[in-house]
Amino acid sequence: MNTVYIDFIEIGDMEDFFEQLKEKLKLPETFGDNLDALYDSITGFVELPLHLEFVNMSVEQLDDFEDLLTTLEEADEEVEDFSFSYYLEQYEDEDEE
């Protein structure tokens, strides 16, 4: 299974996300930067099997990207050979310094 990592340290908004996604998945320039186009790409354009993994998401980004996460969780449930996960960034405890 091919795993593609999207690093959310480099992402501030949906435009940044789609730019990184298009590069990593080699999506065409004609790709529509919206959630419907993303779902359609997963179900018919990108090579499967595929695991899409978001790393270094902040708690704030969970709210900002809620619709994106929901779309990908639905695809994970509905599309055979596609899976999705995300991980929050880790902060060092200041007391440990």
N, CA, C and O atoms as CSV, one atom per row, in Angstrom:
chain,resi,resn,atom,element,x,y,z
A,1,MET,N,N,0.844,-1.189,0.000
A,1,MET,CA,C,0.000,0.000,0.000
A,1,MET,C,C,0.883,1.243,0.000
A,1,MET,O,O,1.837,1.338,0.772
A,2,ASN,N,N,0.563,2.175,-0.855
A,2,ASN,CA,C,1.268,3.441,-0.928
A,2,ASN,C,C,0.757,4.360,0.181
A,2,ASN,O,O,-0.452,4.542,0.324
A,3,THR,N,N,1.665,4.938,0.966
A,3,THR,CA,C,1.292,5.889,2.008
A,3,THR,C,C,1.777,7.272,1.607
A,3,THR,O,O,2.943,7.464,1.262
A,4,VAL,N,N,0.860,8.234,1.657
A,4,VAL,CA,C,1.178,9.629,1.343
A,4,VAL,C,C,0.985,10.442,2.615
A,4,VAL,O,O,-0.073,10.398,3.243
A,5,TYR,N,N,2.025,11.184,2.983
A,5,TYR,CA,C,1.996,12.008,4.187
A,5,TYR,C,C,1.772,13.470,3.806
A,5,TYR,O,O,2.406,13.995,2.891
A,6,ILE,N,N,0.859,14.112,4.528
A,6,ILE,CA,C,0.631,15.544,4.385
A,6,ILE,C,C,1.006,16.176,5.723
A,6,ILE,O,O,0.398,15.875,6.751
A,7,ASP,N,N,2.013,17.055,5.706
A,7,ASP,CA,C,2.515,17.668,6.933
A,7,ASP,C,C,1.797,18.998,7.163
A,7,ASP,O,O,1.970,19.952,6.405
A,8,PHE,N,N,0.991,19.040,8.220
A,8,PHE,CA,C,0.174,20.220,8.478
A,8,PHE,C,C,0.944,21.377,9.105
A,8,PHE,O,O,0.380,22.453,9.305
A,9,ILE,N,N,2.207,21.178,9.415
A,9,ILE,CA,C,3.022,22.314,9.838
A,9,ILE,C,C,3.126,23.309,8.684
A,9,ILE,O,O,3.249,24.514,8.902
A,10,GLU,N,N,3.075,22.798,7.465
A,10,GLU,CA,C,3.220,23.633,6.269
A,10,GLU,C,C,1.880,24.113,5.713
A,10,GLU,O,O,1.841,24.729,4.648
A,11,ILE,N,N,0.787,23.839,6.419
A,11,ILE,CA,C,-0.542,24.149,5.883
A,11,ILE,C,C,-1.261,25.140,6.789
A,11,ILE,O,O,-1.433,24.906,7.986
A,12,GLY,N,N,-1.677,26.252,6.190
A,12,GLY,CA,C,-2.407,27.259,6.939
A,12,GLY,C,C,-3.873,27.339,6.567
A,12,GLY,O,O,-4.702,27.779,7.364
A,13,ASP,N,N,-4.196,26.907,5.343
A,13,ASP,CA,C,-5.583,26.976,4.890
A,13,ASP,C,C,-5.822,25.903,3.827
A,13,ASP,O,O,-4.918,25.141,3.482
A,14,MET,N,N,-7.042,25.856,3.319
A,14,MET,CA,C,-7.392,24.826,2.338
A,14,MET,C,C,-6.587,24.974,1.052
A,14,MET,O,O,-6.262,23.977,0.408
A,15,GLU,N,N,-6.265,26.197,0.674
A,15,GLU,CA,C,-5.454,26.404,-0.531
A,15,GLU,C,C,-4.089,25.720,-0.379
A,15,GLU,O,O,-3.615,25.053,-1.299
A,16,ASP,N,N,-3.469,25.893,0.785
A,16,ASP,CA,C,-2.192,25.223,1.056
A,16,ASP,C,C,-2.352,23.708,1.012
A,16,ASP,O,O,-1.504,22.998,0.471
A,17,PHE,N,N,-3.458,23.217,1.593
A,17,PHE,CA,C,-3.698,21.775,1.605
A,17,PHE,C,C,-3.804,21.228,0.185
A,17,PHE,O,O,-3.130,20.259,-0.164
A,18,PHE,N,N,-4.649,21.849,-0.631
A,18,PHE,CA,C,-4.845,21.341,-1.990
A,18,PHE,C,C,-3.565,21.435,-2.817
A,18,PHE,O,O,-3.301,20.571,-3.653
A,19,GLU,N,N,-2.775,22.473,-2.590
A,19,GLU,CA,C,-1.504,22.598,-3.306
A,19,GLU,C,C,-0.586,21.410,-2.976
A,19,GLU,O,O,0.002,20.802,-3.871
A,20,GLN,N,N,-0.474,21.095,-1.694
A,20,GLN,CA,C,0.371,19.974,-1.288
A,20,GLN,C,C,-0.210,18.638,-1.756
A,20,GLN,O,O,0.528,17.748,-2.178
A,21,LEU,N,N,-1.527,18.504,-1.678
A,21,LEU,CA,C,-2.179,17.266,-2.104
A,21,LEU,C,C,-1.960,17.016,-3.594
A,21,LEU,O,O,-1.634,15.900,-3.998
A,22,LYS,N,N,-2.139,18.050,-4.402
A,22,LYS,CA,C,-1.951,17.897,-5.851
A,22,LYS,C,C,-0.527,17.462,-6.176
A,22,LYS,O,O,-0.307,16.635,-7.061
A,23,GLU,N,N,0.427,18.019,-5.461
A,23,GLU,CA,C,1.824,17.647,-5.694
A,23,GLU,C,C,2.079,16.190,-5.288
A,23,GLU,O,O,2.692,15.431,-6.038
A,24,LYS,N,N,1.610,15.813,-4.114
A,24,LYS,CA,C,1.904,14.472,-3.594
A,24,LYS,C,C,1.172,13.370,-4.358
A,24,LYS,O,O,1.720,12.287,-4.561
A,25,LEU,N,N,-0.070,13.645,-4.785
A,25,LEU,CA,C,-0.853,12.624,-5.492
A,25,LEU,C,C,-0.746,12.762,-7.006
A,25,LEU,O,O,-1.351,11.996,-7.755
A,26,LYS,N,N,0.026,13.743,-7.443
A,26,LYS,CA,C,0.205,13.986,-8.885
A,26,LYS,C,C,-1.139,14.183,-9.589
A,26,LYS,O,O,-1.404,13.605,-10.643
A,27,LEU,N,N,-1.976,15.017,-8.973
A,27,LEU,CA,C,-3.281,15.329,-9.548
A,27,LEU,C,C,-3.106,16.334,-10.681
A,27,LEU,O,O,-2.173,17.137,-10.654
A,28,PRO,N,N,-3.981,16.301,-11.665
A,28,PRO,CA,C,-3.840,17.215,-12.809
A,28,PRO,C,C,-4.119,18.662,-12.415
A,28,PRO,O,O,-4.786,18.927,-11.415
A,29,GLU,N,N,-3.611,19.575,-13.199
A,29,GLU,CA,C,-3.839,21.003,-12.960
A,29,GLU,C,C,-5.327,21.345,-12.999
A,29,GLU,O,O,-5.757,22.332,-12.402
A,30,THR,N,N,-6.105,20.535,-13.697
A,30,THR,CA,C,-7.542,20.782,-13.808
A,30,THR,C,C,-8.312,20.331,-12.572
A,30,THR,O,O,-9.527,20.514,-12.501
A,31,PHE,N,N,-7.623,19.746,-11.600
A,31,PHE,CA,C,-8.276,19.307,-10.366
A,31,PHE,C,C,-8.953,20.496,-9.707
A,31,PHE,O,O,-8.333,21.542,-9.515
A,32,GLY,N,N,-10.227,20.337,-9.360
A,32,GLY,CA,C,-10.957,21.399,-8.677
A,32,GLY,C,C,-10.610,21.385,-7.204
A,32,GLY,O,O,-10.726,20.347,-6.551
A,33,ASP,N,N,-10.192,22.502,-6.678
A,33,ASP,CA,C,-9.771,22.566,-5.278
A,33,ASP,C,C,-10.982,22.630,-4.357
A,33,ASP,O,O,-11.281,23.670,-3.770
A,34,ASN,N,N,-11.675,21.496,-4.240
A,34,ASN,CA,C,-12.824,21.418,-3.347
A,34,ASN,C,C,-12.993,19.979,-2.878
A,34,ASN,O,O,-12.374,19.065,-3.421
A,35,LEU,N,N,-13.831,19.784,-1.871
A,35,LEU,CA,C,-13.976,18.463,-1.261
A,35,LEU,C,C,-14.653,17.457,-2.179
A,35,LEU,O,O,-14.338,16.268,-2.126
A,36,ASP,N,N,-15.576,17.909,-3.018
A,36,ASP,CA,C,-16.210,16.991,-3.974
A,36,ASP,C,C,-15.180,16.443,-4.955
A,36,ASP,O,O,-15.177,15.251,-5.259
A,37,ALA,N,N,-14.312,17.314,-5.447
A,37,ALA,CA,C,-13.263,16.875,-6.373
A,37,ALA,C,C,-12.295,15.924,-5.680
A,37,ALA,O,O,-11.814,14.969,-6.290
A,38,LEU,N,N,-12.011,16.183,-4.417
A,38,LEU,CA,C,-11.136,15.292,-3.660
A,38,LEU,C,C,-11.750,13.903,-3.555
A,38,LEU,O,O,-11.077,12.904,-3.810
A,39,TYR,N,N,-13.020,13.835,-3.182
A,39,TYR,CA,C,-13.691,12.538,-3.057
A,39,TYR,C,C,-13.729,11.828,-4.412
A,39,TYR,O,O,-13.456,10.631,-4.495
A,40,ASP,N,N,-14.064,12.555,-5.452
A,40,ASP,CA,C,-14.102,11.964,-6.795
A,40,ASP,C,C,-12.733,11.434,-7.209
A,40,ASP,O,O,-12.644,10.393,-7.860
A,41,SER,N,N,-11.677,12.134,-6.841
A,41,SER,CA,C,-10.328,11.674,-7.174
A,41,SER,C,C,-9.995,10.376,-6.454
A,41,SER,O,O,-9.377,9.480,-7.028
A,42,ILE,N,N,-10.402,10.280,-5.205
A,42,ILE,CA,C,-10.143,9.055,-4.439
A,42,ILE,C,C,-10.899,7.880,-5.038
A,42,ILE,O,O,-10.390,6.759,-5.078
A,43,THR,N,N,-12.111,8.138,-5.501
A,43,THR,CA,C,-12.926,7.036,-6.020
A,43,THR,C,C,-12.656,6.716,-7.478
A,43,THR,O,O,-13.169,5.721,-7.991
A,44,GLY,N,N,-11.852,7.546,-8.169
A,44,GLY,CA,C,-11.695,7.234,-9.577
A,44,GLY,C,C,-10.428,7.678,-10.263
A,44,GLY,O,O,-10.223,7.355,-11.433
A,45,PHE,N,N,-9.557,8.419,-9.569
A,45,PHE,CA,C,-8.384,8.927,-10.270
A,45,PHE,C,C,-7.072,8.436,-9.673
A,45,PHE,O,O,-6.188,7.979,-10.397
A,46,VAL,N,N,-6.946,8.531,-8.352
A,46,VAL,CA,C,-5.673,8.163,-7.726
A,46,VAL,C,C,-5.499,6.652,-7.715
A,46,VAL,O,O,-6.463,5.888,-7.685
A,47,GLU,N,N,-4.238,6.254,-7.742
A,47,GLU,CA,C,-3.919,4.831,-7.746
A,47,GLU,C,C,-4.134,4.253,-6.349
A,47,GLU,O,O,-3.586,4.748,-5.365
A,48,LEU,N,N,-4.932,3.208,-6.285
A,48,LEU,CA,C,-5.188,2.512,-5.031
A,48,LEU,C,C,-4.435,1.190,-5.050
A,48,LEU,O,O,-4.174,0.671,-6.135
A,49,PRO,N,N,-4.081,0.631,-3.929
A,49,PRO,CA,C,-4.414,1.056,-2.565
A,49,PRO,C,C,-3.599,2.278,-2.139
A,49,PRO,O,O,-2.461,2.478,-2.565
A,50,LEU,N,N,-4.222,3.079,-1.286
A,50,LEU,CA,C,-3.608,4.312,-0.816
A,50,LEU,C,C,-3.978,4.543,0.639
A,50,LEU,O,O,-5.133,4.389,1.038
A,51,HIS,N,N,-2.978,4.915,1.420
A,51,HIS,CA,C,-3.212,5.384,2.786
A,51,HIS,C,C,-2.776,6.842,2.832
A,51,HIS,O,O,-1.619,7.156,2.552
A,52,LEU,N,N,-3.695,7.730,3.184
A,52,LEU,CA,C,-3.413,9.157,3.307
A,52,LEU,C,C,-3.283,9.468,4.789
A,52,LEU,O,O,-4.192,9.187,5.571
A,53,GLU,N,N,-2.150,10.048,5.175
A,53,GLU,CA,C,-1.894,10.306,6.589
A,53,GLU,C,C,-1.512,11.763,6.800
A,53,GLU,O,O,-0.577,12.270,6.180
A,54,PHE,N,N,-2.250,12.432,7.686
A,54,PHE,CA,C,-1.949,13.809,8.056
A,54,PHE,C,C,-1.109,13.770,9.326
A,54,PHE,O,O,-1.459,13.087,10.288
A,55,VAL,N,N,-0.012,14.495,9.327
A,55,VAL,CA,C,0.834,14.565,10.515
A,55,VAL,C,C,0.965,16.011,10.956
A,55,VAL,O,O,0.837,16.944,10.163
A,56,ASN,N,N,1.225,16.167,12.255
A,56,ASN,CA,C,1.466,17.484,12.856
A,56,ASN,C,C,0.277,18.427,12.768
A,56,ASN,O,O,0.458,19.635,12.614
A,57,MET,N,N,-0.930,17.896,12.863
A,57,MET,CA,C,-2.102,18.773,12.921
A,57,MET,C,C,-2.178,19.396,14.307
A,57,MET,O,O,-1.878,18.740,15.305
A,58,SER,N,N,-2.574,20.650,14.369
A,58,SER,CA,C,-2.786,21.309,15.657
A,58,SER,C,C,-4.251,21.139,16.056
A,58,SER,O,O,-5.101,20.807,15.229
A,59,VAL,N,N,-4.523,21.367,17.313
A,59,VAL,CA,C,-5.901,21.283,17.797
A,59,VAL,C,C,-6.770,22.300,17.056
A,59,VAL,O,O,-7.920,22.010,16.726
A,60,GLU,N,N,-6.228,23.481,16.796
A,60,GLU,CA,C,-6.972,24.507,16.063
A,60,GLU,C,C,-7.312,24.034,14.655
A,60,GLU,O,O,-8.397,24.320,14.147
A,61,GLN,N,N,-6.399,23.317,14.029
A,61,GLN,CA,C,-6.649,22.827,12.673
A,61,GLN,C,C,-7.753,21.778,12.639
A,61,GLN,O,O,-8.408,21.608,11.610
A,62,LEU,N,N,-7.970,21.077,13.740
A,62,LEU,CA,C,-9.079,20.118,13.770
A,62,LEU,C,C,-10.391,20.823,13.473
A,62,LEU,O,O,-11.224,20.302,12.733
A,63,ASP,N,N,-10.578,22.004,14.044
A,63,ASP,CA,C,-11.790,22.786,13.780
A,63,ASP,C,C,-11.770,23.384,12.378
A,63,ASP,O,O,-12.772,23.334,11.665
A,64,ASP,N,N,-10.634,23.948,11.986
A,64,ASP,CA,C,-10.524,24.608,10.682
A,64,ASP,C,C,-10.735,23.644,9.518
A,64,ASP,O,O,-11.257,24.034,8.473
A,65,PHE,N,N,-10.331,22.394,9.696
A,65,PHE,CA,C,-10.382,21.409,8.617
A,65,PHE,C,C,-11.397,20.295,8.897
A,65,PHE,O,O,-11.257,19.180,8.395
A,66,GLU,N,N,-12.413,20.605,9.698
A,66,GLU,CA,C,-13.405,19.603,10.087
A,66,GLU,C,C,-14.097,18.968,8.877
A,66,GLU,O,O,-14.260,17.749,8.839
A,67,ASP,N,N,-14.502,19.763,7.899
A,67,ASP,CA,C,-15.178,19.218,6.718
A,67,ASP,C,C,-14.250,18.311,5.916
A,67,ASP,O,O,-14.686,17.287,5.389
A,68,LEU,N,N,-12.984,18.677,5.822
A,68,LEU,CA,C,-11.998,17.844,5.137
A,68,LEU,C,C,-11.856,16.498,5.840
A,68,LEU,O,O,-11.867,15.452,5.192
A,69,LEU,N,N,-11.724,16.525,7.160
A,69,LEU,CA,C,-11.584,15.281,7.920
A,69,LEU,C,C,-12.813,14.399,7.753
A,69,LEU,O,O,-12.692,13.185,7.594
A,70,THR,N,N,-13.988,15.003,7.788
A,70,THR,CA,C,-15.227,14.244,7.611
A,70,THR,C,C,-15.276,13.593,6.235
A,70,THR,O,O,-15.636,12.422,6.117
A,71,THR,N,N,-14.918,14.336,5.200
A,71,THR,CA,C,-14.914,13.792,3.835
A,71,THR,C,C,-13.978,12.598,3.726
A,71,THR,O,O,-14.339,11.577,3.141
A,72,LEU,N,N,-12.786,12.718,4.282
A,72,LEU,CA,C,-11.814,11.630,4.183
A,72,LEU,C,C,-12.189,10.436,5.056
A,72,LEU,O,O,-11.908,9.293,4.693
A,73,GLU,N,N,-12.819,10.687,6.203
A,73,GLU,CA,C,-13.300,9.581,7.034
A,73,GLU,C,C,-14.411,8.815,6.312
A,73,GLU,O,O,-14.477,7.589,6.399
A,74,GLU,N,N,-15.284,9.536,5.600
A,74,GLU,CA,C,-16.325,8.872,4.807
A,74,GLU,C,C,-15.703,8.036,3.696
A,74,GLU,O,O,-16.127,6.905,3.458
A,75,ALA,N,N,-14.703,8.583,3.016
A,75,ALA,CA,C,-14.024,7.833,1.957
A,75,ALA,C,C,-13.352,6.594,2.530
A,75,ALA,O,O,-13.350,5.535,1.902
A,76,ASP,N,N,-12.786,6.725,3.715
A,76,ASP,CA,C,-12.134,5.592,4.375
A,76,ASP,C,C,-13.129,4.455,4.600
A,76,ASP,O,O,-12.789,3.284,4.437
A,77,GLU,N,N,-14.346,4.805,4.972
A,77,GLU,CA,C,-15.382,3.799,5.221
A,77,GLU,C,C,-15.954,3.216,3.930
A,77,GLU,O,O,-16.309,2.039,3.885
A,78,GLU,N,N,-16.045,4.032,2.887
A,78,GLU,CA,C,-16.785,3.636,1.690
A,78,GLU,C,C,-15.930,3.121,0.535
A,78,GLU,O,O,-16.431,2.381,-0.311
A,79,VAL,N,N,-14.660,3.493,0.481
A,79,VAL,CA,C,-13.820,3.158,-0.673
A,79,VAL,C,C,-12.858,2.032,-0.294
A,79,VAL,O,O,-12.022,2.174,0.599
A,80,GLU,N,N,-13.003,0.925,-0.991
A,80,GLU,CA,C,-12.099,-0.198,-0.762
A,80,GLU,C,C,-10.685,0.211,-1.168
A,80,GLU,O,O,-10.494,0.894,-2.174
A,81,ASP,N,N,-9.717,-0.205,-0.396
A,81,ASP,CA,C,-8.296,0.067,-0.652
A,81,ASP,C,C,-7.887,1.514,-0.412
A,81,ASP,O,O,-6.820,1.933,-0.860
A,82,PHE,N,N,-8.722,2.289,0.291
A,82,PHE,CA,C,-8.332,3.627,0.715
A,82,PHE,C,C,-8.464,3.699,2.226
A,82,PHE,O,O,-9.459,3.249,2.794
A,83,SER,N,N,-7.456,4.266,2.871
A,83,SER,CA,C,-7.537,4.495,4.313
A,83,SER,C,C,-6.961,5.870,4.633
A,83,SER,O,O,-6.196,6.443,3.856
A,84,PHE,N,N,-7.347,6.377,5.787
A,84,PHE,CA,C,-6.990,7.728,6.187
A,84,PHE,C,C,-6.761,7.773,7.688
A,84,PHE,O,O,-7.484,7.133,8.453
A,85,SER,N,N,-5.756,8.530,8.109
A,85,SER,CA,C,-5.521,8.763,9.533
A,85,SER,C,C,-4.872,10.133,9.709
A,85,SER,O,O,-4.330,10.708,8.766
A,86,TYR,N,N,-4.941,10.638,10.930
A,86,TYR,CA,C,-4.275,11.903,11.229
A,86,TYR,C,C,-3.731,11.867,12.649
A,86,TYR,O,O,-4.237,11.157,13.518
A,87,TYR,N,N,-2.686,12.655,12.852
A,87,TYR,CA,C,-2.012,12.712,14.144
A,87,TYR,C,C,-1.776,14.164,14.513
A,87,TYR,O,O,-1.390,14.983,13.680
A,88,LEU,N,N,-2.020,14.464,15.787
A,88,LEU,CA,C,-1.802,15.820,16.276
A,88,LEU,C,C,-0.325,16.037,16.554
A,88,LEU,O,O,0.404,15.110,16.905
A,89,GLU,N,N,0.104,17.298,16.387
A,89,GLU,CA,C,1.497,17.618,16.679
A,89,GLU,C,C,1.738,17.443,18.167
A,89,GLU,O,O,0.826,17.612,18.976
A,90,GLN,N,N,2.952,17.107,18.520
A,90,GLN,CA,C,3.332,16.878,19.908
A,90,GLN,C,C,4.056,18.107,20.441
A,90,GLN,O,O,4.962,18.643,19.803
A,91,TYR,N,N,3.639,18.533,21.613
A,91,TYR,CA,C,4.295,19.666,22.261
A,91,TYR,C,C,5.133,19.151,23.417
A,91,TYR,O,O,4.727,18.243,24.142
A,92,GLU,N,N,6.324,19.752,23.582
A,92,GLU,CA,C,7.135,19.406,24.738
A,92,GLU,C,C,6.555,20.097,25.950
A,92,GLU,O,O,6.108,21.241,25.878
A,93,ASP,N,N,6.567,19.387,27.068
A,93,ASP,CA,C,6.123,19.962,28.327
A,93,ASP,C,C,7.207,20.928,28.801
A,93,ASP,O,O,8.368,20.538,28.930
A,94,GLU,N,N,6.841,22.183,29.062
A,94,GLU,CA,C,7.825,23.181,29.462
A,94,GLU,C,C,8.523,22.797,30.759
A,94,GLU,O,O,9.664,23.205,30.977
A,95,ASP,N,N,7.868,22.018,31.637
A,95,ASP,CA,C,8.472,21.593,32.894
A,95,ASP,C,C,9.625,20.631,32.666
A,95,ASP,O,O,10.475,20.487,33.545
A,96,GLU,N,N,9.685,19.971,31.524
A,96,GLU,CA,C,10.715,18.989,31.239
A,96,GLU,C,C,11.998,19.629,30.740
A,96,GLU,O,O,13.016,18.945,30.631
A,97,GLU,N,N,11.982,20.912,30.436
A,97,GLU,CA,C,13.172,21.580,29.887
A,97,GLU,C,C,14.201,21.847,30.940
A,97,GLU,O,O,15.259,22.402,30.643
